[in-house]
Amino acid sequence: MTDGELAEELHAISVDLDEILANERDAAIDLDRRFAEDYGAIEELLQSVQEAKAAGGWRNTRFNVFDVLGRTRRERAHSSFLAWLLDPAEAHGLRDAFLRQFMAEAIGTEPHSTMDVTVSAELQCGGMRFDIHVKGDCWCLVVETKIDDPPGDDQCGKYQEYCRKLTDRGEQAYVTPARRPTNSTPWISCGEVRRILERLTPDPSAVMLTADFCEHIVSDLEV
C-alpha cells in the first residue's frame, strides 16, 4: 500500500469514526431531553398531588405515577427509570450506592470502580438493542428489563456473547435480566430492586419519586 492509499484509508476511517461519535452524541442528547421532559412532568404531577393533599382535595389512597402516565407495564419506562437509578451522576442523590448493590445482588460482585460511568437506555449496538447498558472503567453491565414476558435463551445468549467478547479483550462484562430467565443467567427480581431502594436514602427532592416507584413495584410487579 502506498503512502497515498494509506492516507486515504486513514481518512475514511476517521470520517466513519466521526459519524459514529456524532450519532452517539445525538442519541445521548435526545435521550437526555426526553428523560428531562418526563422527569419534569413527574415533578409537576407530584407537586400537584401535594398541593391537593394540603388543600384536602386528595382522596385517592394510592398514587402511581407510572399508571397516571400510562406506563404501568411499559418496559421502556421502567428501563429509563432504572437507568436513572444506576447512574451515579444523576440527581437522585444515591451516588453509586444503588449501582453497587444492584450488581452485588444481580451478579454477585460490585464494580471495581464507578468513576466515569456511562449509563444508556435503549442502546443500539451491533444489531442488538440493550434495554440498559452500563459502561465503567474496563467493565460493562447489560440489563434486560422484562415486565411480562421472560427473556428467551437466544436473547440472553446474544448478550452473553457480547459480554464474552469484551471479557476476551480484558474487560469484566456481565449480563442480567430483571426477571428470571429460563437458563442459568444471573438475574435480579423487581422485589429485590425495591428492597435495595428502601435501604438507601435518596436526595430529598427524589424521595417521593423513589418511594412511589417502590409502591408501584409492590402493587403491580410483585403480584
RALIN-V653492 format. One record per pair of residues at least 6 apart in sequence whose C-alpha atoms are under 7 Angstrom apart, sorted by the first residue. I is the first residue (numbers start at 0). GAP is how many residues later the second one is. If there is no record, write none. Layout:
i={I;I}
gap={GAP;GAP}
//
This chain:
i={51;63;63;65;70;72;74;74;74;78;78;78;78;79;82;82;82;82;83;84;84;85;85;86;87;87;87;88;91;91;91;92;92;93;93;95;97;99;99;100;102;102;103;104;105;105;105;105;106;112;113;114;115;116;116;116;117;117;117;118;118;118;119;119;119;120;120;120;121;121;121;121;122;122;122;122;122;123;129;129;130;130;130;131;131;131;132;132;132;133;133;133;134;137;137;138;138;138;139;139;139;140;140;140;141;141;141;142;142;142;143;143;143;144;144;145;145;145;149;149;149;150;151;151;152;152;158;159;162;162;165;166;175;175;175;176;176;177;177;177;177;178;178;178;179;189;189;190;190;193;193}
gap={6;148;152;6;6;74;70;71;72;42;52;53;66;41;36;37;38;49;6;7;13;12;13;32;6;7;8;6;110;111;114;109;110;107;108;18;98;10;11;95;6;7;6;83;70;80;81;82;79;24;22;21;20;17;18;19;16;17;18;14;15;16;12;13;14;10;11;12;7;8;9;10;6;7;8;9;10;6;12;14;12;13;14;10;11;12;8;9;10;6;7;8;6;33;34;32;33;34;32;33;34;32;33;34;32;33;34;32;33;34;32;33;34;32;33;31;32;33;29;30;31;30;29;30;29;30;16;15;10;11;7;6;9;10;11;10;11;9;10;11;12;8;9;10;7;27;31;26;31;20;23}
//
